[in-house]
């Protein structure tokens, strides 16, 4: 975890998960984001098979990626399942850019005045949406190979 100075100049260690408010904060972020997505002319058709459970699944995914409990891997199939869910969606760059804008808007609403946190989250979303766009070009059922671990993301980017 990164070491940062708090307002009193004391070194502290924190995760994106903690700084985003844990699972509850990520649920608020996911809800704010998907409210925008489902109202968006460009993105709503991409989410034609959207279910309310999707909002919770995304919050649980982000919790794990940002340093929280590994509930997505334990209960929802991990990184491999997430990649598989994007197969066949044919995401275009205009979809990706709109997704990033709507997520930035949601971050600013739910986690206002937190530029360091917003920058770290944005870094992950830029990285992750590029992968989703790439995987989405392959048809449903494509063999994605051996499942790998769920990535972890911190203030400095991908954690190895």
Helices and strands as residue ranges (DSSP letters): E 2-5, E 11-14, H 16-19, H 22-38, G 44-47, H 52-65, H 71-76, H 78-85, H 93-110, H 115-136, E 152-154, E 157-159
